[in-house]
């Protein structure tokens, strides 16, 4: 298993009471709550954490993109990846991912990713996403065009990386007389492509057909296993057998001396993450056309669920996160790998309000107590198989 | 109540459903984004004096979204074709909300077949400094309540509109509404440049208490379309034809009559 250190770079000093009062940490949570002095310190701490992860032997580091939220301070992840590109010496550097439909000119993403691939001498991983629903509000893009723009932007970027330029591109949404980006990607034909998603069947199918690595965003392990099973089935339909390195699970891990101490340490930060940083108005999250009518109906049916606060115990029990002693964490991660069949773990070591020192201790504990045991580990067949 | 005749017209690869009732000069009524499929009393009243034609906008009502539909202007061109295909002339064109936007786009292109234009709490332009409701951030329930000034009427409409049987249609309608009105939100910056081309008698009808598009919008429409007359309906929200049907019908009829007298 490859274990990446994944960062959301939350604004850890967010006013949690204000978020509770406003019912959102996204879009309408006023940016007057952002203090640039504290924010600047956070950026440096977070970048230090990712550089530290590389020194500690994580297989890679990853950042992502969100807009207008305390949940994550990386609206242009290329800037953060650029800051990391000359410091990450051992592992991969990944942006998981860049939201293709949110820009008017996807060639800027082809260019940005190609630069990063050159800077890292071919250690860059390119993530493509649609962005979450609320981002169609904040970026002023049409949610009803989200899927079609994503598909077309993807085609344009791949062509920009693989077809000798200059050539003309005439799509429905993007039209360019000249496509001839400099630099070209370092990797041939282009960086590996990861496609993070919350589990929509259309994305799973699309990703499997192209042999892209599918990343499942935060979800209970049973749902993750189900999603990865769908990917393997779609791969079979496409005429090949998916390998574990095509499946990545996005999680959070915290290790301490004992299960009790780990739970005690992690509770306020994990609960702030799940209940405040993730808080958003459901209407904001599901603009028409972004989500299928069927999914909206499913979401409406479980709307009571959205209102419930998550506890740390609940998130641990459902296998959304792994928290505990070294032994507990190793056992669970192995069991989850066997159950879901993934070959990559995208692991947050910081979440919510967790402070710098605690994150570093967690990173050291994971590097010492977890990474060595999973170095070449593949999913093992389980007796009472989840499938 | 009159039972409208339902017909279908095949045009540009799209089948459009038309409800039609009454006799007299043709009145093409373009519904707004809150379009429900039923034939409301105000249409009955109008049918007493006009040949009322109400189309279901292509892509609405559970129909497949046409390939040609990207923006409101596409609807305008489509309805110009519909007018021709039906062989209509001297048409009184009226539109509410999103339908008003379509009507204004249509009339800015050509008034050749039109006798008059009536815009009712119409979308389509932007007025700086006026607070509007972002309908895309409202729950479906709030979205219905927002339409009406009278809360009791809002509650009654909530009950009749948000039924489980119509949920799929409503959700699919929302996708078409987002497709055509999301960005910029509810207007086309290019429309205002050409409204001076509208050279037919124009009536702007507006609910005094419209929270979606406050009255300031009515007056801006009135300034932008040469000679347009603005009528504000008192104690009324975004949908005068449902909240104040008698007054709405009176205004439309009086306006048409004045045109005949003038002619």
Interface residues (C-beta under 8 A of the other chain):
Chain A: X136 X137 X140 X141 X142 X143 X144 X145 X281 X283 X284 X287 X288 X289 X293 X296 X297
Chain B: X136 X137 X138 X139 X167 X168 X171 X172 X174 X175 X176 X177 X178 X179 X182 X183 X184
